[in-house]
Amino acid sequence: MENKDLRNVTSEFQWTGRPRTVPLLIRLRILFGGFLNQFGWLFFGFGMIFVWLFTLQADLTSWFVFRGTLETAQGSITTSRKTNVSVGGSKHSKGTPVYEHQYSFTWGNDLYEGTSYCTGGGTLEAEKNVLIEFPRGHPKTSRIRGMRRGIVGLFGLMPVIFPAIGLVFISHGFRKGLKAIHLLAFGQLAEGKLISKEPTNTRVNKKTVYKLTFEFAASDGQTHQAIARTHETKDLEDEQAELLLYDPMRPAYAVMLDDLPGRPRFGEAGTITTGSPAGAFTCLLIPAMSVIGHGTWLYLKLFS
């Protein structure tokens, strides 16, 4: 541990009522670094690829748009083709291809066109008669009976799970980061003694996440506890007493220094440091690539 023993720490390390200055690079590293944030951004960025490919092309509205009384009309196929999408495949077998059928029909004195999709069935001959259905009074919203209006059905919602999981990790990591920044600025330094280590039901990279509970004496004369949950426990078990920061007004609001990205340290003059500046920029790579990449795709999709 790079921090000095608390018995030898000068008063500059302790909270004097004035907030400490937390450098921008340290804030960025805490907010975007660490396993929770990096895994979350990676999962979110990767998962959004499948959202664009499948969810945005899924038929998510027909289940309620086509409820109730439907009107029908005779239509004819204009073009029919096999798409690049297959459903139900596995690593041992190919899935069933999805086919796209464009059609036209007349309702009243107006000509309407539309596109429907189905899994399997092959292509249809041009000018083949098909039955078109649409909600009463809304012929612009139509489909070939027995088919869907998107390349995939509600199955297309499944990819949303992946970026959603990523956002959960990002949210948790961001809240933890905001808490750490607050305590770096206003917190009181103390030593915590590990009193329990309990395995949780969560595993990360095939490693069990443990709940580590530390006990410390606060300035109010009472004993309080600080809790850390991590699958990398080595840095929190390498000293008889680990340094932590707690809020003097709420001692239970505490964080272990070795549980933070970059493991912030206090310098001789009370300044806060954490590794090299390169570490802060490195932890921004995955979030930046995710935001810029998907933002560019969305911009081109909407305005090109």
C-alpha positions in Angstrom: 0.0 0.0 0.0 1.4 3.4 -1.0 -0.4 5.4 1.6 1.4 6.1 4.8 0.3 4.6 8.1 -2.5 6.8 9.5 -0.5 7.4 12.7 2.0 9.3 10.6 -0.4 11.1 8.4 -0.3 14.9 8.7 -3.3 17.1 9.3 -3.3 17.9 5.6 -4.6 14.5 4.9 -7.6 15.0 7.1 -10.8 16.9 6.2 -10.6 20.5 7.5 -14.1 21.6 6.4 -12.8 22.8 3.0 -13.3 20.5 0.0 -10.2 19.0 -1.4 -9.4 19.5 -5.1 -10.1 16.3 -7.1 -8.3 16.7 -10.4 -10.3 16.1 -13.6 -8.2 13.1 -14.7 -8.9 11.4 -11.4 -12.7 12.1 -11.7 -12.7 10.6 -15.2 -10.8 7.5 -14.1 -13.2 6.9 -11.2 -16.3 7.6 -13.2 -15.3 5.5 -16.3 -12.6 3.1 -15.0 -12.9 0.0 -13.1 -14.5 -3.3 -14.0 -18.1 -2.3 -13.6 -17.8 0.7 -15.9 -15.6 -0.9 -18.5 -17.6 -4.1 -18.6 -20.8 -2.1 -18.7 -19.7 0.1 -21.6 -18.3 -2.9 -23.5 -21.6 -4.8 -23.1 -23.7 -1.8 -24.0 -21.6 -0.9 -27.1 -21.6 -4.5 -28.4 -25.2 -5.1 -27.6 -26.4 -2.0 -29.4 -25.0 -3.4 -32.7 -27.7 -6.1 -32.5 -30.3 -3.6 -31.5 -29.7 -1.6 -34.7 -29.6 -4.8 -36.8 -32.6 -6.6 -35.4 -34.7 -4.6 -33.0 -35.2 -1.6 -35.3 -36.3 -4.0 -38.0 -38.6 -6.0 -35.8 -42.4 -6.0 -36.1 -43.1 -4.6 -32.6 -46.5 -3.0 -33.3 -48.6 -5.5 -35.1 -49.8 -7.2 -31.9 -51.8 -4.1 -31.0 -52.2 -2.3 -34.4 -53.9 -5.3 -35.9 -56.3 -5.9 -33.0 -60.0 -5.7 -33.5 -61.9 -5.6 -36.8 -59.6 -5.7 -39.9 -60.5 -4.9 -43.5 -59.2 -6.9 -46.4 -58.4 -6.3 -50.0 -56.9 -8.2 -52.9 -53.4 -7.3 -53.7 -50.6 -8.6 -55.9 -46.9 -9.3 -55.4 -44.5 -6.8 -57.1 -41.2 -8.2 -56.0 -40.1 -11.1 -53.8 -36.6 -11.9 -52.5 -34.7 -13.8 -49.9 -33.1 -11.6 -47.2 -29.8 -12.1 -45.4 -31.5 -12.9 -42.2 -32.2 -16.4 -40.9 -34.2 -17.5 -37.8 -33.6 -20.4 -35.5 -30.1 -21.4 -36.5 -27.3 -22.9 -34.4 -23.6 -23.6 -34.8 -24.5 -27.0 -36.2 -27.3 -26.0 -38.6 -28.4 -23.0 -40.7 -31.6 -21.2 -39.7 -34.7 -20.8 -41.8 -34.3 -17.8 -44.2 -36.6 -14.8 -44.0 -38.3 -13.7 -47.2 -39.4 -10.2 -48.2 -42.5 -9.6 -50.3 -43.4 -6.3 -51.7 -47.0 -5.8 -52.8 -49.6 -3.3 -54.0 -53.3 -3.1 -53.7 -56.1 -0.7 -54.5 -58.6 0.6 -51.9 -61.2 3.1 -53.0 -59.6 5.1 -55.8 -56.1 5.0 -54.3 -53.1 2.7 -54.9 -51.2 1.5 -51.8 -47.9 -0.3 -51.5 -46.4 -2.3 -48.6 -43.8 -4.9 -47.6 -44.4 -8.1 -45.6 -42.0 -10.7 -44.3 -42.2 -14.4 -43.5 -39.9 -17.1 -42.3 -39.5 -19.8 -44.9 -41.9 -20.4 -47.7 -39.6 -19.2 -50.5 -40.1 -16.4 -52.9 -43.5 -15.6 -54.6 -44.1 -15.0 -58.3 -44.6 -11.4 -59.4 -48.3 -10.5 -59.8 -49.4 -13.4 -57.6 -52.6 -12.6 -55.8 -52.4 -12.2 -52.0 -54.9 -11.1 -49.4 -54.0 -7.8 -47.7 -55.3 -6.9 -44.3 -55.3 -3.6 -42.4 -57.0 -1.8 -39.5 -60.4 -0.4 -40.4 -59.9 3.0 -42.1 -56.1 2.8 -42.2 -55.0 1.1 -45.5 -51.6 2.7 -45.3 -50.8 0.3 -42.4 -51.1 -3.1 -44.1 -49.6 -6.5 -44.3 -50.1 -9.8 -46.2 -52.4 -12.0 -44.1 -50.3 -14.5 -42.2 -47.1 -12.4 -42.5 -45.5 -9.6 -40.5 -44.4 -6.1 -41.2 -40.8 -6.5 -39.9 -38.0 -8.8 -40.8 -38.4 -10.5 -37.4 -41.2 -10.5 -34.9 -41.1 -9.8 -31.2 -38.0 -12.0 -31.1 -36.3 -8.8 -32.2 -36.6 -7.5 -28.6 -34.1 -10.0 -27.3 -31.0 -8.0 -28.2 -32.3 -5.2 -26.0 -31.3 -7.3 -23.0 -27.6 -6.9 -23.7 -27.3 -3.1 -23.7 -29.8 -3.0 -20.8 -27.4 -5.2 -18.8 -24.6 -2.9 -19.8 -26.6 0.2 -18.6 -27.2 -1.5 -15.2 -23.4 -2.0 -14.8 -22.7 1.6 -16.0 -25.3 3.0 -13.7 -24.0 1.1 -10.7 -20.4 2.1 -11.5 -21.3 5.7 -12.1 -23.2 6.0 -8.7 -20.2 4.4 -7.0 -17.9 6.9 -8.8 -19.9 9.9 -7.7 -19.9 8.7 -4.2 -16.1 8.3 -4.3 -15.6 11.7 -5.8 -17.7 13.3 -3.0 -15.7 11.5 -0.3 -12.4 12.3 -1.9 -13.4 16.0 -1.7 -15.1 16.0 1.7 -14.3 12.6 3.4 -12.4 11.9 6.5 -9.6 9.4 6.3 -9.7 6.3 8.6 -8.3 2.8 8.9 -10.6 -0.1 8.5 -10.1 -3.6 9.8 -11.5 -6.5 7.8 -14.0 -8.4 10.0 -15.8 -10.6 7.5 -15.5 -11.9 4.0 -18.6 -13.5 2.5 -19.1 -15.0 -1.0 -22.1 -13.7 -2.9 -24.1 -15.4 -5.7 -22.4 -13.3 -8.3 -19.4 -14.4 -10.4 -17.2 -12.2 -12.7 -14.8 -13.8 -15.1 -15.4 -17.1 -13.4 -14.4 -15.5 -10.1 -16.7 -15.3 -7.1 -17.7 -11.7 -6.0 -17.1 -11.3 -2.3 -18.6 -9.0 0.2 -15.9 -7.6 2.5 -16.9 -5.8 5.6 -14.5 -3.4 7.4 -14.9 -1.9 10.8 -13.5 1.6 11.6 -13.7 4.2 14.3 -15.1 7.5 13.2 -14.7 11.0 14.6 -18.1 10.7 16.4 -16.5 8.2 18.8 -18.6 5.3 17.4 -17.6 2.2 15.4 -19.0 2.0 11.9 -18.7 -0.4 8.9 -17.7 0.1 5.3 -18.6 -2.6 2.7 -16.8 -3.4 -0.5 -18.0 -6.0 -3.1 -15.4 -7.2 -5.6 -14.0 -10.3 -7.3 -10.5 -8.9 -6.9 -10.0 -9.0 -3.1 -6.2 -9.1 -3.0 -5.7 -5.4 -2.7 -8.2 -5.2 0.1 -6.5 -8.0 2.1 -2.8 -7.1 1.9 -2.7 -4.9 5.0 -3.8 -5.4 8.6 -5.7 -2.1 8.2 -7.0 -0.7 4.9 -7.5 3.1 4.3 -11.0 4.4 3.7 -12.8 7.6 3.4 -16.1 8.3 5.2 -18.5 11.3 5.4 -18.1 12.9 8.9 -21.8 13.7 8.8 -22.8 10.2 7.8 -20.0 7.8 8.8 -21.8 4.8 7.2 -21.3 6.6 3.9 -17.8 5.2 3.2 -15.6 3.8 0.5 -12.4 1.8 0.6 -9.6 3.5 -1.3 -8.2 0.2 -2.7 -11.7 -0.5 -4.1 -11.6 2.5 -6.4 -10.3 2.6 -10.0 -6.7 3.8 -10.0 -6.5 3.5 -6.2 -6.3 7.2 -5.4 -3.6 8.2 -3.0 -2.8 11.3 -0.9 0.5 13.0 -1.6 2.8 14.8 0.9 0.9 18.1 0.5 -2.5 16.5 0.8 -3.0 16.4 -3.0 -4.8 13.5 -4.6 -3.0 11.3 -7.1 -3.7 8.1 -9.0 -1.3 6.4 -11.3 -0.3 7.9 -14.7 -2.5 10.3 -16.7 -2.5 7.7 -19.5 -4.6 5.5 -17.3 -7.4 8.0 -17.3 -7.4 8.4 -21.0 -7.2 4.6 -21.5 -10.4 4.0 -19.5 -12.2 6.5 -21.8 -11.5 4.5 -25.0 -14.4 2.0 -24.8 -17.0 4.6 -23.7 -15.8 7.0 -26.4 -15.8 4.4 -29.1 -19.3 3.3 -28.1 -20.8 6.8 -28.0 -19.1 8.0 -31.1 -19.7 4.9 -33.1 -23.4 4.5 -32.3 -24.0 8.2 -32.4 -22.5 8.4 -35.9 -24.6 5.5 -37.1 -27.8 7.0 -35.7 -27.0 10.4 -37.2 -26.4 8.9 -40.6 -29.6 6.8 -40.2 -31.7 9.8 -39.4 -30.3 12.5 -41.6 -28.6 10.8 -44.6 
